[in-house]
Amino acid sequence: MLALDTPHGQANAHLEPVDQPRAALVLGHGAAGGVTSRDLVAVAAVARSQGLSVALVEQPYRVAGRRSPAPARQLDAAWAAVVEHLRSGELRGLPLVVGGRSSGARVACRTAHATGAIGVLCLAFPLRPPRRNPPPAQSRLPELDEVAVPTLVVQGERDPFGIPPPCARREVVQVRGDHSLRTDLEAVAAAAGAWLPGVVDQAARAAPRR
């Protein structure tokens, strides 16, 4: 584990390296959860099996023992600082896929361009807060639409936060279950495992030859 300074306190990066990695996957946790969430663990395992080193990032508010998430700008700044450290250090020279579950997926989307990601992997993207009464909650779809690289969204078919629509750059896979994605972890891992190789291969083909 790496303890890393960010503009908003210490973050932790839990590294799971592989021998001779072809790329790296950096994942963030949900608002009230941690890096041991079952879907994150399942996706990290399948990524390593495909030759990707993995880093699971714990935001400063969680390291400090708080459950309530920090404001979005602080989350984004801390995440960007961690990714910059990893890109210049432990994951140096590797194509980088970023992502996370729920709130972590939103952070990865908002910062995808700044972190130089080749792809974004979203687990249980919270499209809109569930509300029982009108007016409808504001959609977070613009955060997904602004991502300019290939994106995978794995969503529970009964997720009360809704299901984002697919588009040219975005694949959406529905699996059994709700926002927790605990019902069918094999399907979650299979979706990530089917998508990751294509993204890494596409980046390799597009890389300038030396």
C-alpha positions as CSV (number, residue, x, y, z in Angstrom):
1,M,0.0,0.0,0.0
2,L,1.2,3.5,-0.8
3,A,0.3,6.4,1.4
4,L,0.2,9.4,-0.9
5,D,-0.2,13.1,-0.2
6,T,-3.0,15.0,-2.1
7,P,-4.3,18.6,-1.9
8,H,-7.0,17.3,0.5
9,G,-5.1,14.9,2.8
10,Q,-3.6,11.4,2.6
11,A,-4.9,8.9,0.1
12,N,-4.0,5.2,0.0
13,A,-3.3,3.3,-3.2
14,H,-3.5,-0.5,-2.8
15,L,-1.3,-1.9,-5.6
16,E,-1.8,-5.3,-7.1
17,P,0.9,-5.5,-9.8
18,V,1.5,-8.3,-12.3
19,D,4.7,-9.4,-14.0
20,Q,5.2,-7.7,-17.4
21,P,2.0,-5.7,-17.4
22,R,0.5,-4.6,-20.7
23,A,-1.6,-1.8,-19.1
24,A,-2.9,-0.7,-15.7
25,L,-6.4,-0.3,-14.2
26,V,-7.0,2.3,-11.4
27,L,-10.3,2.0,-9.5
28,G,-12.0,4.2,-6.9
29,H,-14.6,3.2,-4.4
30,G,-18.2,4.3,-3.8
31,A,-19.4,7.2,-1.6
32,A,-19.8,5.1,1.6
33,G,-17.9,2.0,0.7
34,G,-14.3,1.1,0.4
35,V,-11.8,-0.7,-1.9
36,T,-13.0,-4.1,-0.6
37,S,-16.3,-3.9,-2.3
38,R,-17.1,-7.2,-4.0
39,D,-17.5,-5.8,-7.5
40,L,-14.2,-3.9,-7.3
41,V,-12.4,-7.1,-6.1
42,A,-14.0,-9.2,-8.9
43,V,-13.0,-6.7,-11.6
44,A,-9.5,-6.3,-10.2
45,A,-9.0,-10.1,-10.3
46,V,-10.1,-10.4,-13.9
47,A,-7.9,-7.4,-14.9
48,R,-4.9,-9.0,-13.3
49,S,-5.7,-12.3,-15.1
50,Q,-5.4,-10.4,-18.4
51,G,-2.1,-8.8,-17.7
52,L,-3.1,-5.5,-16.1
53,S,-1.6,-4.2,-12.9
54,V,-4.3,-2.8,-10.6
55,A,-4.4,0.1,-8.1
56,L,-7.4,0.5,-5.8
57,V,-7.5,4.1,-4.5
58,E,-8.9,5.0,-1.1
59,Q,-10.0,8.7,-1.0
60,P,-8.7,10.9,1.8
61,Y,-12.0,11.2,3.6
62,R,-12.1,7.4,3.9
63,V,-8.5,7.2,5.1
64,A,-9.4,9.8,7.8
65,G,-12.3,7.5,8.9
66,R,-15.2,9.6,7.6
67,R,-18.1,8.0,5.8
68,S,-19.6,11.1,4.3
69,P,-17.9,11.9,1.0
70,A,-16.0,15.1,0.3
71,P,-17.2,17.6,-2.2
72,A,-16.8,16.6,-5.9
73,R,-14.0,19.1,-6.5
74,Q,-12.0,17.7,-3.6
75,L,-12.6,14.1,-4.8
76,D,-11.4,15.0,-8.3
77,A,-8.3,16.8,-7.1
78,A,-7.3,14.0,-4.8
79,W,-7.9,11.4,-7.5
80,A,-5.9,13.3,-10.0
81,A,-3.0,13.7,-7.6
82,V,-2.9,10.0,-7.0
83,V,-3.1,9.1,-10.6
84,E,-0.4,11.5,-11.5
85,H,1.9,9.9,-8.9
86,L,1.2,6.4,-10.2
87,R,1.7,7.5,-13.8
88,S,5.1,8.9,-13.0
89,G,6.1,6.1,-10.6
90,E,4.7,2.6,-10.0
91,L,2.6,2.5,-13.3
92,R,5.0,4.5,-15.4
93,G,4.8,3.9,-19.1
94,L,1.6,1.9,-19.0
95,P,-1.6,2.7,-20.8
96,L,-4.1,3.6,-18.1
97,V,-7.8,2.5,-17.7
98,V,-9.5,4.4,-14.9
99,G,-12.8,3.7,-13.2
100,G,-14.6,2.8,-10.0
101,R,-18.0,2.1,-8.5
102,S,-20.8,4.6,-8.1
103,S,-19.2,7.9,-6.9
104,G,-15.8,6.6,-7.9
105,A,-17.1,6.1,-11.4
106,R,-18.2,9.7,-11.5
107,V,-14.8,10.9,-10.4
108,A,-13.1,8.8,-13.1
109,C,-15.4,10.2,-15.8
110,R,-15.0,13.8,-14.7
111,T,-11.2,13.5,-14.7
112,A,-10.7,11.1,-17.6
113,H,-9.1,13.7,-20.0
114,A,-6.9,15.2,-17.3
115,T,-5.5,11.8,-16.3
116,G,-4.8,10.7,-19.9
117,A,-7.0,7.6,-19.6
118,I,-7.4,5.3,-22.6
119,G,-10.8,4.0,-21.2
120,V,-13.2,4.3,-18.3
121,L,-14.8,1.4,-16.5
122,C,-18.0,2.4,-14.5
123,L,-19.6,0.0,-12.0
124,A,-23.1,1.0,-10.9
125,F,-22.9,4.6,-12.3
126,P,-25.5,6.6,-10.2
127,L,-27.4,8.2,-13.1
128,R,-29.7,10.1,-10.8
129,P,-30.6,10.0,-7.1
130,P,-33.7,7.9,-6.6
131,R,-36.7,10.0,-5.6
132,R,-40.2,9.0,-4.9
133,N,-41.8,12.4,-5.6
134,P,-41.4,14.9,-8.5
135,P,-39.6,16.9,-9.5
136,P,-37.2,14.4,-11.0
137,A,-33.6,14.5,-9.8
138,Q,-31.0,16.0,-12.1
139,S,-29.3,13.5,-14.3
140,R,-25.5,12.9,-14.2
141,L,-25.6,11.7,-17.8
142,P,-23.5,14.7,-18.9
143,E,-20.6,13.4,-16.9
144,L,-20.7,10.2,-19.0
145,D,-21.3,12.0,-22.3
146,E,-18.2,14.2,-21.8
147,V,-15.9,11.1,-21.7
148,A,-14.1,11.0,-25.1
149,V,-12.6,7.5,-24.7
150,P,-14.2,4.1,-24.8
151,T,-16.4,3.6,-21.7
152,L,-18.0,0.5,-20.2
153,V,-20.9,0.8,-17.7
154,V,-21.9,-2.3,-15.8
155,Q,-25.3,-1.7,-14.2
156,G,-27.7,-3.8,-12.1
157,E,-31.0,-4.2,-14.0
158,R,-32.9,-3.1,-10.9
159,D,-30.6,-0.2,-10.0
160,P,-32.8,2.5,-8.4
161,F,-30.4,5.1,-9.7
162,G,-31.4,4.2,-13.3
163,I,-29.5,2.8,-16.2
164,P,-27.5,5.1,-18.6
165,P,-28.1,4.7,-22.3
166,P,-25.4,3.3,-24.6
167,C,-23.9,5.5,-27.3
168,A,-21.1,5.3,-29.9
169,R,-18.3,5.3,-27.3
170,R,-20.2,3.8,-24.4
171,E,-21.2,0.2,-23.9
172,V,-23.8,-0.6,-21.2
173,V,-24.1,-4.1,-19.8
174,Q,-27.0,-4.9,-17.5
175,V,-26.5,-7.7,-15.0
176,R,-28.9,-9.2,-12.4
177,G,-29.2,-7.2,-9.3
178,D,-29.3,-3.7,-7.9
179,H,-26.9,-0.9,-7.2
180,S,-24.7,-3.1,-5.1
181,L,-23.9,-5.4,-8.0
182,R,-23.5,-8.3,-5.5
183,T,-26.1,-10.6,-7.1
184,D,-24.1,-11.8,-10.1
185,L,-20.4,-11.0,-9.6
186,E,-19.4,-13.5,-12.3
187,A,-21.4,-11.4,-14.8
188,V,-19.8,-8.2,-13.6
189,A,-16.3,-9.7,-14.0
190,A,-17.2,-11.3,-17.4
191,A,-18.4,-7.9,-18.7
192,A,-15.1,-6.2,-17.6
193,G,-13.1,-9.1,-18.9
194,A,-14.7,-9.0,-22.3
195,W,-14.2,-5.2,-22.7
196,L,-10.7,-4.6,-21.3
197,P,-8.7,-6.4,-24.0
198,G,-10.2,-4.5,-26.8
199,V,-9.5,-1.1,-25.1
200,V,-5.9,-2.0,-24.4
201,D,-5.4,-3.4,-27.9
202,Q,-6.9,-0.3,-29.5
203,A,-4.6,1.9,-27.5
204,A,-1.6,-0.2,-28.5
205,R,-2.5,0.2,-32.2
206,A,-3.0,3.9,-31.9
207,A,0.3,4.5,-30.0
208,P,3.1,6.1,-32.1
209,R,5.8,3.6,-33.2
210,R,9.3,4.2,-31.9
